[in-house]
Every structure is written in C-alpha cells, then in structure tokens.
C-alpha cells in the first residue's frame, strides 16, 4: 500500500511541476525597452523598428518644421465646428470651468466710449464679467456680472454724488452691445456723457 502512496505522490508532483511552468515566466535577461510576441516570449525592442528613435525626430525640430506643424493644427481646428454645449464640455474636461477668460480689453481706456457692439465668440460660455472704468479721467473700476444671453440691463454706480450708468443693451453668443453712458439727476432724467462708464475689460466663463 505504501508503494502506491509513493506513486500517487509522484504523480501529484509531476502535475504540480507542469502547472508551475505555465504560471511562472522564465527569468528575463534582456534590458532596456522590451517587447512581447503574444506567445509569452519577451525580448529587447529595436530603436527605429519597434519604436521611434530619438534621432528620427531631428527633421521636425527645426523652426520651419514647427511652423508647418502649427499651421496644420490651426487649419484642422478651424475646419471643426463645435456646438456651444461641446465647447462647454471641452472646458469642463480640462478643468477650465469657473475660471475667467479675458475676451476683450479696451486699448484706449482714457478715450470716450461711444455706443457700439463688441463682437466676441461667446459660444459655450454662460456668463460674462464686465469691468468699467469710472471715467476717462478717473481710473476707479467697478465689475458687473451678466448671464449669457441677457438683455436690457444697466450697470449702475455712484460717482461725485450722482448716479451713473452704462446701458448694456444685450449679451449673446456673438458679443456685447452697449448704448450711451447716462448721468442721472435727482429728478430721474439723464444726459448722455460717454466720457464716464468706459468698459475696459470683458471676461467670460
């Protein structure tokens, strides 16, 4: 009986060794970047054949090549058409939601600002922040928030004992439209004076 026990044990040992060969991989002696053949074998990868060698990038490191790449990227981006929802989702994906993006800055902040429309691409944004300079001669600033779209809102502030306002006629995906700046008197009437309430920056998010 003991002899049969030994035979049984040898049989189990043989099964264990066979199973171990399929579980444990042989020692890898290759170094550097490795590649597999899909059958359990691993060997060293070859530069220029299995992966891009550093020297292969040399032709693309020149200024001319970089300009060509940049031009191609710009052309590819211009060819795309994204909806407002897609643009908003893109900003969410890169964590830009909640951060203000400067969309426009007045290059002549001490000049009279007439009624006008500032064309902006506000697609995908949900609100703007408008910063207004007190006047062409007073650098004090006030900021106002508006949803997109928005219509018929005035930005009010006090200056020199008078109520001033810059009328924000409309905000939509194509830009911001302003009318003249008003100075109100104590009786409710007003006069137009575009030296006050000069918009200097528009942000969006």
Secondary structure as UniProt FT lines:
FT   HELIX           2..23
FT   STRAND          34..36
FT   STRAND          42..44
FT   TURN            48..50
FT   HELIX           54..60
FT   HELIX           63..78
FT   HELIX           84..93
FT   TURN            94..95
FT   TURN            97..98
FT   STRAND          101..105
FT   TURN            109..110
FT   STRAND          116..119
FT   TURN            123..124
FT   STRAND          127..135
FT   STRAND          141..147
FT   STRAND          150..159
FT   TURN            160..161
FT   STRAND          162..172
FT   TURN            173..174
FT   STRAND          175..184
FT   TURN            186..187
FT   STRAND          190..192
FT   TURN            194..195
FT   STRAND          196..204
//
